[in-house]
Amino acid sequence: MTALETLASLEDHSDFIARHIAPSESEIAAMLEAVGADSLDTMAARTVPAAIMADTLDALPAAASEAEVMAELAQLAGRNRPTRSLIGMGYHGTHVPPVILRNVLENPGWYTAYTPYQAEIAQGRLEALVNFQTMICDLTGLPVANASLLDEGTAVAEAMALALSSVKGPRATNRRVILAAADLHPQTIAVLQTRADPIDVEVRVYAAADMAEAIRHDAPFAAVFSYPGTTGEVRAELAADIAVARENSVTAIVAADLLSLVLLTPPGEMGADIVVGSSQRFGVPMGWGGPHAAFMAVKDGLKRLIPGRLVGVSVDAAGRPAMRLALQTREQHIRREKATSNICTAQVLLAVMAGFYAIWHGAEGLRRIAERVHLQARLLADCARKAGFQLRHERFFDTVAIEAGGASDRLMVAALKRGFNLRRVDDTCVAIALDETIRRADLICLDEAICEAAGRQPMGLDELADRNRLPPALLRKSPILTAEVFSAHRSEHGMLRYLKSLEDRDVALNRSMIPLGSCTMKLNATAEMASVTLPGFSNVHPFAPVDQVPGYLALVRRLEGWLCTVTGFAAVSLQPNAGSQGEYAGLLAIRSWHRSRGDEARDVCLIPSSAHGTNPASAVMAGMRVVVVRCDADGNVDLDDLRAKAEEHASRLAALMITYPSTHGVFEEGIRDICALIHEKGGQVYMDGANMNAQVGLTSPATIGADVCHLNLHKTFCIPHGGGGPGIGPIGVAAHLAPHLPNHPLLAEAGPETGFGPVSSAPFGSASILPIPYAYIRLMGGAGLRRATQVAILSANYVARRLEGHFPVLYRGRQGMVAHECILDCRSFAQTAGIQVEDIAKRLQDFGFHAPTMSWPVTGTLMVEPTESEPKAELDRFVEAMIAIRAEIRAVEEGQLDRADNPLKNAPHTAEEVTGDAWSHPYSRQQAAYPLPWVAAHKYWPPVKRVDNVYGDRNLACTCAPLEAYAQDMRVAAE
């Protein structure tokens, strides 16, 4: 072997694969022996039907090392031109406080957590979300706010759906008109129009000054106002317009800029029913459009209709205050086709950051930032006047709209020459949106650009006069951020310790496995995450000129191509910024295709009864009628029922939505026949990609016969869950559907001209986290991705095989294998021991584990998905914990433990309880806290006992207050 050949053998480009796939070769061999297979290929052949088995990944690039991939992404980021964007339109420069950047955004203790359904082990981020909700309530002047939405455009669309659902009686069918002020951001109007069309709502756009008269004349069910307007105007008449809406029983929706509300009268005080917007400028980078946490606040009477997650305060089993997700019966996984929203993943990590930004700055700091930004705008406006230009608006907060006439082009060029992007509003107007990152030197440069465009000499800031530009009647009088948390952590040590104290209350992947079925809580590698905060990715405005973002465009096109390879489809759209939005976009593509062929009557969507709740919710939002198909005793689609319903609705059949492998964790043998049947009846097949982690490299959506699917990049492709977001839900489509992908009115490159419109505010949705799946695919290569899928399937079968003697495994394939997850049947324990599945879930917390998915898709079961990223030792610990819990159940069954007072019924056990003076339980403190020998070395102490869900919904409290105040309120309620 030559020296170069030796060097090549030492240049290991695939070392990452063994870090992502946790079991070693010897551990894989032991696991294969346990499941009765001699190789990964043999095991896969027993799991995946032979008719659809296909290695589809040859076109992917070979695996690269971490250093190579990080350098490649740095090169792509460096290709984006570093231009300061003062474009506005809902996206602004901001400073991420370093203490938040390092200890939240870049901290796996925050970004690898799951949605806080298991409240006892999520108290840290639940408190952080209550902080966010409190901030939103204070600034908007409304009593209830949710824990984030996806972006401002979809938040306005969600507000439309909420308003429509609140209309009762004949008005519900006779008033399907919503008014939108023309001074909303253009992307917001476009998303609203996309979302309104399938549900037969007409969007009528009027000049802001004409809204009041239009409300009187058009009799809409809702009206949407902007505060301030997209070109900066702050209209003193807004309060009067809202009053007209209320007089005419019209829901008043206001899209507001959060920073402006620090100085301006909150819309809630004007009588607005719903206030929405984005919290991006509160310490979250623009990131070429996202992700950012949108918000929604509502009046009290609408709180039970508000979409998304809502965090409330309840009590635990010891009567202490504890937080939880409130009013969950509103959500799509409960209401299914009756839901008004399909929101599942939201933007929790970004909401947490925005809330911490408010805590870091406090009321005084936010006021200082808002006043400085407004003063800068006033100075710039005076500069424009002295240069001979007129202003389009006399009243504004941060955005100056300059009537530059024939000098508009010169102004844009002069600003760009100095490193600034401005907004070209129309032929004669240029807008400049100021933000907290602008310094005095920047103002001087902008003054020079304005004067150059006007053909005059710069005057300097000293010569500029200061004039008030906010309507006096709209100056804020009410206080903000009065809760103690917003003034208690001003020193960095104080803030650092507060962040750490919250992180320590939670279970995330940096602590233990999170075996949630259908959620794919796999490794979010540091090398994949590192590029997200590169300035070349994070500081880019979504509407920056295309020639400034060649790096982003190259990344997008490569990733689209790789995902086409993975799915077998002809085209991919990266715009949907959540899995639920991918579902919606895929169904709209199908709807658009049918309509292009004159099949406008096709509106029936067949959905198996086992489907995730987002499926029927998305179908209804897409204007379709849901027809449920039964599942058989083996968890498969009931083929006879499917045939009957496909035949019954053949003339109106639009689509079948099906998850593959099924939500029961099985590769259905008849999947190709199912797809062929739907095609025969004129429909299209939508494959839900939630379980794609069992497909990659073994088969593909195109191979099984699907026409469209969405991918959860926050599952299979390693974007972290962030405690409930962000996520990305791109869709892949067959060639005939490619002309019907989403597009965007502000960027032609975002989709086909024939597309149905945007589903997200930004052209490429949550673009700044696209480097994560890009890095994952590059690090793994085709062979690595295929092996990851095989090991994911092996891990699930290993767990199933080890536990089958203790818990019945509900569903298996024809050869006795599960896919990448298994369902453990716990239903009999209610009869034999009085033990519910919730008791098992809570007891797992004492072992340091997050519970598997509980009571879905089958009530009374646990669905376990271990993923390929968990080492065998962690799988064994989980198995041992489950076996120990089964032994405790058996002890109850045999009378050795009391049916009412036992470790499961009392779980979880807190440190305070276990170390307290009193101990009245018939089992030992040792059994409560350290049920197995290894628990002590890894001990996690749940901060609260079991949370009372019913109490929290009956006594809803969703904002910050001292815990003593909550306790007092609870005592009063109890009396």
N, C-alpha and C positions, 0 to 999 in steps of 0.2 A: 504494500500500500504506500503510495506516494505521500509526501507531506501534505499536499493539498487535499488528497483524499482523506487523510487522517483529520485534517482541519474541518473538512465538511462533516465528518462523522461526529465531531465534537460540537458543531454548531447546531444545537438542538432547538429547532423552531417550534417544537410541540410540547415543551415542558409545562405550559399552562394547562394542557388537557388533563394531566394527572393532578393538577391542583383544583381544577373545577370538578372533576369526577372524583369524589372523595375515596371510595373504596379502592384499596390497593389490589394488585393482581391476585395475591393470595387470598384476600378477603372476597374478591369476586368469585374465585374458585370455590371457597367455602359456601358462599351464598348460592351458587349454581348447584352445588351438591345438595343443599337443603331443599331446593325446589325441583330436584330431579332432572337437571339438564347438564349436558357435558360441555356446552359452550354458549356464549351469548347469541350466536347465530341460531343455534338449535332452539334456545328458549324463545327468541323472537319468532321463529317459524311456528312454534306452538301457540303463539299469542295472536299474531296478525294473520288474517285469512290469506291464503296463498294467492288468491285471485287479485289481491290489491298490493301484494308485497312488491316494492320497487325501490331501489336505491337511486334517488333522484338528485343527488348533490354533486355530481361530477363537475358541474360548471362553476362551483364555488372556488375561490382561491385557496391555496394551501395554507395550513396553519402558520401563524407568525408568532414570534416571541412577544412578551409584554413590552420590552423596550422598543421593538420594531413597530408595534401597533401604536404605542403612545407617541412615538416620533412621527408616524404617519398622520395621526390626528392633529398633532401640533402643526405639521406642515399645512394641513387643510385649513386649520384655524388661521394660520398666518397668511393664507391667500385672501382672506376677507379683509378689505381695506378698512383701516381704523379711522372711521369718520364719526364725529359726534352728531347724533341725530336729534334735532329739535323739531321733529315732525309732529309729535303729540299723537292725537287720534287714540288716546287711551294707553299709550306706551311712553314711558319717560325714563330718563337716566335716574339712577338712584345709587346711593352708597349702601352696600351690605355691611353692617357693622361686623368687624372682624371676629368679635366674640361669638356672633351668630353664625358667620360663615364657617368658622373652624369647628364649632361645637354642636352645630345642628346640621347644616347642609352637608358638611363633609364627615358627619359622624354616623357610623352604622347603627348606633344605639337609637337614632332617630329615623334614619331612612330605610332600615330593614324591617321595621315593625309592620304588623298587619292592621287592618281596620279594627277598631276597638270593640268588637262584639263581645269578647270576654273582658268585661269591664274591670274586674278585680285586678287584673294584671296589665291594665292600660291606664291607670290613674294619672300617670305623668302627662301623656299626650292629651288625655281628656281634659285635664286642667288647662293645658296650653290652648285647647280649642275653646274652652269657656272664656279664656282671656280674649281670644279672637272675636268670639260672639259679642262679648261685652264691648270691645272697641267698636264694632260695627253698630251696635245698638246706640252707643253714646253719640257716635258721629252722625248717624242717620236720623236720630230722634224717634225711633220705633222700638217697641218693647221686646221683639223676638227676632233673632237672626240665626241663620243656619251655619253649619260648620264648613262651608265653602261650596262653590259650584265651579264649572270648568273654565269659563271665560265670560267676558261681559256680554258678547253677542248671544251666547246660549243662555245666559242668565236672564236676558230680556225675553227670550223665547220661552223659558221656563215660567217667567212671570205672566206671559200671555196665557199659557196653559192653566196656570193657577187661577187667573182671573176668569177664564172661561168656565172652569170647573165650579167656581163659586156662584155662577149665575144659575138661578133656579127657575123652574116653571117655563112658560112659553118663551121667555126671553132667551133661554138657553139655545133654542133653535132659530129664533127670529132675528137675533142680533149678532150674527157671526162676522162682525166688522171690528177691526182694531185700528186706531189711528196712531200714526207715528210722526213725531216732529221731524222735519227735514234736517234739523241741526243735531240729530243723533249721528254718531260716527257711521260712515257709509258701510263699513263691514257689519255693524250691528243691524242696520236695516236689511242688509242682504241675508244674514242668518235668519232674521225674523221672517222674511219672505219665504225662505226655504222651508222653515218649520211650519209656517201657516198654511201653505198650499195643500199638503196632503190631508189636512183635517178640515178643509173647506172654510178656512178663515180668510177673509179679504183684508189685506193690509193697504190702508190709504195713507199716503204721505202728504203732509201739509206743512207749509211754512210755519215756523213756531208762532208767529204773530197771528196766524189764522186758526190755531188749534181750538180756541174757545168757541168760535162760531161753528167750526166743524163738529164739535161735540154736540152742540145744540141741534144741528141740522142732520147729522148722519146717524145718530142714535147708536153709537158703538157700545160694546160691552167693556172696552178698556181704551185708555189713551196713554201713550208713552212719551214722556218729556225728557229733555236733556238738561243737565245742570252741573256745570256750564255747557254751552253748546260746543259742537266739534270744532268750530273756528274761534272759540273762546268766549262768546258772549254770555254774560250773566244777566238774565232778563228779570227785571224787577216785577214783571207781570206774572211770573210763574205762580205765585200764591193765588192770584185771582183766577188763573186758568185751572188750578187744582180745585178751587171752590166751585167753578162751573161744572167740573166733572162730578163732584160730589152731589151737587144739586140735581144732576141728571142721572144719578145712580150708575155712574161710569167709574170703573176701577182706575185710579190714578197711579201710574207706574212712573217712577223717576229713575233714570240712569244718571248716577252722580259720580263726580270725581272725589275720591276719598280725602285727598289732601285739602281740597277747597273747602270741605265741610268743617275744617278746623276754624275757618274764619267766617263761613257763611251760615245763615240760618238753616238748620237741618230740614229736609223735606218733610219728615214726620211732623214737625211743628207747623207746617203749612197745611197738613191734612192729607198728605200722600198715603196711599194704602200699601204700596210696595216700593222699596228702594233697592236698586241693584247697581252693581259696578264691579270694578277690579281693584284688588289691593296691591297690584304690581309695584306701584311706586313706593310702597312701604317695605323697601329693602329686598326686593326680588328682582334680579336682572331681567332685562328685556328678552334676551335669548332668542332673537329672531321670531318672537311671537309667543313663547311659553316654555314651560308651564307657569301659570300664575293662578292664584286663588281668586276667583270671583266671589261675590257675596250677594245675599238676599236678606233683607229685613222686611218684616211685615207687621201690620197692626195685629192686635191680639186675636181678633175674630178670624184671622186667616192662618193661625199657627198650626192647625191640624191639617192644612192643605200644603204647607211649605215643602218643596222638594228637597232631596238630599238629606244628609245626616244632620241631626240636631242633638247637641249634648245638653243633658240636664242633670240636676243634682237630686239625688235620692238619699236613702239611708242604707247602711249595711245591716247585717243580722245582729250587730251589737248596738244598733241605734246611732251610729256615727255617720256624719255626712260622707257620701261617696258619689262619684259621678258615673254616668252611663249614657249610652245612646238612647234618646227619648223618643216616644211616639213612633216606634218602629213599624206599627201597623200601617203607617202611611206609605211605606217603601215598596218598590216594585217587586221584591222577592216575596212579599205577602199579598199585595193587591193584584199582581200579575196584569191581566188584560184590563183591569179596572183602574190601574194606576194612571196618573196624569203625567208621570215622568218616568224615564227609564234609567235615571242617574244611579250608578252603582259606585264605581271609583270616582272620587272627586279630586281635590287638590290639598289634602291634609298637610303635607310637609310644607307647602308654600303658605298655607294659612297659619301654620305654627310660626313660620319665619316672620310673617307680617305682624302677628300678635306680639312676638318678642321684640320686633322693631319698635312698636308702640311702647312696650315696657322699658326698653333701653332709653328712649328719648323722653318718655313721659309727656304730659300735657304741655309743659313749658317748652320742651324741645320741639315737639310737633308745631307749636305755634311759632316758634322762632324760624323753623324751616319754611312754613307756609308764608309768613310775613316776608322773609327774604326773597322767596320765589316771586311773590306778588310785587315787591318793590323792584326787583329786576325787570319784570314785565312793564311796570310803569315807566321806568327809566328808558327802556328800549322804545316804548311807545312815544315818549317825548322826543327821542332821537329821530324817529321816523317823521314826526311832525316838523321838526326843525330842518329836516332834509327836504321838506316840501311835499311829503306824502300825506295822504289822508288815512284815517283808520276806518275799517269797516264797522267796528263796534267801539263805543265809548266806555262800556262797562265790561270788565274782564277780570279773570283771576291770574292765570299764568300764560295765556296765549294771546299774542298780539297779531291781529290780522291787518296787514298793510296793503292798502290799495296802491299798488306800484304801477299799474297801467302798463305802458309800453316798456317800463324798466324792470318788469317782473323777471324776464330771463336774465338780465344783468345782475339782479339781486341774488338769484339762485346761484349763478356762476361765481359771483364775488364771495358769497358765503362758503361755497364748496372749496374755493381756492384757499380759504382760511381754515378748512377742516370741519365745516358744518353742513349737514343736510337740513334744509328747510322744507316746508310743505307748500307745494304749488296747489292752491285751492282751486283756482280756475284761471282763465286767461289773464285776469288783471290783479289777482290777489295772491299774496304770499303770507303764510302764517309762520310764526316762530313761537314754539312752546318751550318755556323755561322750566328748569328743574333744579333739584338740590345740588347737582354736580357742577353747575355753572359758577365760575369764579369771576372776579372783577376783570381779570385779564381777558376772559372770554367775552364779557360785555363790551370791552374796548374793541375787540376784533369784530364783533357784530355791528357796532357803531360804524367802524370803518367800512364794512361791507355795504351797509345801508347808504352811507354817504358816497361811496364809490358808484353805486348803482344810480344815485341821484345826480352824479357829476359834481359833487361838492366836497369840500375839505372836511375831514372829521373835526368835531368840536371838542371831543373829550367828555368824559362823564361829569366833570366838574361843572360844565356849562348846562347840564340838563336839569330841568325843574321836576319837582315831585308833585304829582296830582293823584288824589284818591280815585280809584277806578272801580270800586265796588259800590253797588247801590246802598245808600245808608240804611234803607229799610230792611236790607237782607244781612246786615252785620250780625254775627252770632252773639247771643247774650247768654245762652245756657252753657254750663261748664261741661268739660269732657274728661274722661279718664280719671274719675274721682275714686275708684276702688284702690285700695291700698297697694295692690300688686303693681300698679303703674307708677308708683313713687318709691318703692322699697328696694330697688336693685340698681342704683345708679353707678356704684363703683364696679369696676370690672371683676374684682374678686366676688362681690355680691352677686353679680349677674352670672358669673361662671358657676358659682355654687348652686344658684337657683336652677340653672339648666341641668346641672349634674343631679340635683335632688329629684327632678322630674324624670330624667332618663332612668335613674335607678329604680323607679317604681314599676317599670314596664319590662315585659319580656319581648325581646327582639331576636333576630337571628344571631347577633353577637353573643347571646346568652345560651340559647338552646334551639333545637329543631322546632319548627312550626309546621306540623304535619297536616295542614289543612287541605282536604280534598277539593279538587277543582280550582285551587289557588296557586299552586306551583311556587312555593316559597323556597326558591333555590338560591344559590350563591349569587350575590351582587358584588363581583370582584372589584377590588380597589383599582386595578388597572383599567377596568371598564368605566369606573366613576370619575377618574382623575381628570379627564378632558372636559368635563361639563363646565368647569369654572374657568377655563381658558378665556381670556378677554376676547379673542377672535370669535368665539362662539357666544359668550354670555352678554356682550355689550352691543349686540346688533339689533337694530330696529326692524320689525317685520316688513315695513314698507320702504326700507332703504332701497336705493336704485339697484337693479339687478346686477349691474356691472361691478358693484362693490362686494358681492357675495359669491364669487366663483368657488370658494372653498365649500361653503354650505351647499351650493347646487351640485357640486361634484359628489359630496357625501350623500346627498339625497338620491341622486341617480344611481350611484353604486348600490346603496341599500335597497332601493326599489328593485334593482336587477337581482340582487341576492334573494330577496323575498319572493320574487317571481320563480326563481329556481327552487326554493324550498316548497312553494305551494303548487308549482306546475302551471301557474296561471300566466296570462299574457301581459297583465298590467297590474300595478299596485298604486294606491293612493295613501300617502302618509298623513293626510289632513286630520282624520278623526282623532281627537285627543283623549279618548277613553274607549274601553271595549264596548260600552253601551252605545257610544256614538258610531263605532264601527258597524255594529249591528244595524243601526238606523241608516247609515250611509249605504250599506249593502242592500237593504230593502228598498231604499230610494232608487238605487241603480236598477234593480229589477223592475220597479214601478215605471221608471223612465223608459226602459226598454219595451215594456208592454205597450205603453202609450205611444211610443214611436212607431209601433206596428198597428196602431188603431185598436188595440185590445184594452180600451180604457175600463171595461167592465170587470177586468180580472182584479179582484180585491180580496180573495180568500187566502189566508195563510194557515196551512196545517202545521200544528206544533205538538210534539209528543207531550204527554202529561208530566213527564219527568224533567222537562226543560227548565233551565234557570229562569227566574222571573223577569229578567231583562228581555227575554225573547218575546213573550206576548206583549209586554209594555212597548217595546220598540215597534212591533207590528202595528199596534193601534196608532201610535204616533205617525207611522208611515201611511196611515189611511186605510189599513187593511182590517178585515174581519177575521178574528181568530177562531179556528175550529180545532178543538183538542182531539188528538189521536191517543188511544189507549196504549199502555205498555203491557206485555205479557208477564207471566210469572217468572221468567228468566231475566226481566229487566230490559228486554228488547222492544222495539216498536212492534205493536201487534199488527202484523202484515194484513190480516183479514180486515181489521178495522181501517187501516190505511187505504186499502184498495176500495173499500166501500165508500169512504169519505172522498177519496180522489175522484171516484166515478160520480158521486152525488154532486160534487161541485166542479166538475170538469170544465164547464163553460166559463166559470168565474175563478178558476184556480190560478193564483198568482205565484205562490211559492210554498215550499216546505222548508221549515227551519229545523235542522237536526244537528245535534252535537255528536262529534265522532273523535275518539271513542265515546260511547254513550256516557251520560251523566251517572250511570250505574257502574262505570269503570270497566266496560267490556267492548271489545271490537266485534260489532255485529256482523255476522257472516253474510247477511243479505243486503249489505249497504248498496252494492251496485244495482241490484234489482229494485231497491227503493228509489234510487235516483232515476232509473230508467222509467219506472212507473210514472213519476211526476212529470218527466219530460214528455212521455206519451200523452199525457193529459194537458199539455200546453204550459205547464208551470216551470219554474226554475227552482234549483236547490241551493238554499243558503246553508252553509256549514258553519256552525258556531265553533270558533277556534280555541275555546277555553281549554281544551285538552290536547292542544297541539304538541305538548311535550312528549306525548306518546307516539307521534307520527313522524317527526322530522328525521329524514333519512331512511325510513322504513316504508313509507307510503306518502301520499299527498292528497290534498283536497281534490285536485284535478283528477288524480288516479281513481278515486272512489266514484267520480262522476258529478261532483258539485260544480256549480257555476260561479259561486262567489263565497268567500269566507272572510271573517275578520281574524286578526291575530292579536293576542294580548302580548304586546312587547314587554309588559310588566310582569309577565309570567314566563313564557318559554324563552324570551330573549333578554332576560336579566335586568330590565329596568326595575329598580326596587319599588316596593309597594308604598313606602313612605308613610305608613300608618293609615292609609286610605287614599292614596294618590300622591304623586301623579301617575298617570298611565298613558299609553298610546294604543289605539286600536285600529291600525291600518287595515284596509281591505284589499284583497286580491280578487281579480275577476278574469273570467274567460274572455277571449277576444271579442265576442259579440257584445259584451257588456262594457268594454273599455271606453267607448264613446260616451258612456253614461256615468262616469265617475264624477265625484264632486270637483268643482272648480272654484275660482275666486275672482270677484270683479276687479280687484286691485293688483293682481299678479297673474299674467297669462300663463306663466310656467307652472302654476299650481294645479292645472287640470285641463281637460279637453274643452274646447269652445262649446261643444254640444252637451256639456255636463249640466246637472240639475241645479247647481249653485253651491254655496259653501255650507258646511256643517260646523265649522269652527271660525272664530274671529280671525285667526291668523292663517295665511295661505298653507302653511305646513304644520299647523297645530302646535304641538309642544316640541318645537324643533330643537331646542337646546339640549334635550336628553336623547336625541337620535344618535349621538356618538356612543351611547352605551350599547345598543344592539349591534351597531357597526363594529365596535371593538370585540364583542362576544363572537360574532361570526368570523371575524379575522383571526382571533386567537384560537378558535377551535378548528376551523377548516371543515370541509365536508365529512371527513372520516371522524373527526372529533365530535361533531354534532350527532352523527349516527350512533356513535358509541355512547354518548350522553343519553340518548333516547333508550338504548338497550339497557343501560344501567338503571335508569329511572324505572323501567318496567321490572327489572330484576329486583330492585329494592322493594317495590310494592308487593311482589310475589313472595319475597323473603319474609316480610312482615306478616302477610296473610298466612303463610305456611306455619310460622312460629306461633301465631295466635289462634289458629283454627280449632285447636283443642280446648280453647278457653272461651272464645266468642265465635259464634257461627259467622262465616263469611258468606254474605248474601248472594252475590252474583259472580259467576265465572264464565269464561268462554267455553267453546265446545271441547277443548282439550284440557279444561280444568285450570286455565290461567286467567288472572286478572290483567288489566292493562297497567296503567301507571298509578292506580289508586285502588283501594279495596274498601268495602263497606262492612263494618262490624255490627252485627245485630245485637242490640242491647234491650230489645223490647220485652223479653220474658222476665227480666229482673223486677219489673214493676209488680208483677203478680207474686213472684217467689220471695222477694225481699223488700218490696216497697221502695226499690231503688230506681230512680229515673235516669235517663241519659245525662241530664244536666248535672246530677250528683257525680257521675263519673268524670265529666268535663271539669268540674270544680276541684275534684280530688286530684286530678293530674297537676293542678297548679301547685299543690304541696310537694310534688316531685320536681318542680321547676319547668314543667312543660305547658305550652299552649295546647289546648285541646284540638283534636281534629274537627272537621266540619260536623256540626251537630244537627241531627234531624233533617238533613237534606242529602239526597233527594227523597229519602225515606224517613218518616217520623220515627224517633226512637232509636236511631242508628248513629254511628260515628264513621265518617268517611276519611280514610287516611291516605295522604299522598306524601311519601317521604322524599322524593326527588333523587336525582343522581348525585347531589352535592353533599349528602350526609354520609359520614364514615360509618362503617359497620358498628363501631363501638357505640355511636349515638343511636343507631337503630336498635341495638341490643338493650341499651338503657330504656328506651321507650317501651320495648316489648316487655322488659322486666317490670316496668311500672304498671303496665296494663295487666300483667299476670298477678302482680301483688294486689291490684284493685279487685281483680276477679276473686282472689282469695278472701278479701274482706267481704265481698258480696256473699261468698259461700258461707262465711262465718255468720252473717246475718241470717241466711237461709237456714242454717243449722242451729240458730238460737244462741250462738256464742257471742254475738254482738246484738245490741238492742236495735230494733227496727227504726226507732225514731232518733236515738242518740248514738250515732256511730260516726266513724271518721268520714264517711261519704256525705252524710246528711249535713254535717257541720263544716265541711270543707268550703273554702280554704281556711287554714288556721294561720293567724297572724302571730308575729313575734310577741306582741303585747299580750295576746291571749295565752300563749304557751308559757311565757315567763312570769305571768301574773301570780299573785298569792293564791287565788282561788282556782281550783280545778275540779269540776263536778262531773266530768264525763267518765263513763265506765271503762274507757280505754286509756292508755298511758299517754303522757305528753310526748314520749319518745315515738310512739306510733303515729301520733298526730303530725309531728314535725319532721321526723327522720324515718320514714317507713321502710327504707332500704339503706344498707350501709353506705353506698356511694352518694346518697343525697347530701350528707353533711359537707362533703368537699365541694359541692356545687350549689349549696343552699341558696335559694331565692325565697325571700319572705314576701308573700302578697301583702300589700299595704293596708288592705281592707278585707273584711269578711264578705260573705255573699251579699250582693247588692239586691235590694228590693225593687224589682222592675215595676210592679203595679203601683207602689207608692210614688215612684218618680213620675209616672204619667198622670196620676191623679193630683199631684202637687207640683206642677211644672215650674221649675226655676232654671233659667238658662243663661244667667249672667253672674258676674263675680259679686260676691259679698263675703264679709268675714265669716268663717266657719261658725262662729258663735251666733251670728245672725241666722244662718241656716238652721242651726240647732234650735234656736228660739222659735222660728217659723214652724219647724217640725213638731215641737211640743204643742204649739197652739193648734196645729192641724189635727194632732192626735186627740186633743181634748174635745 
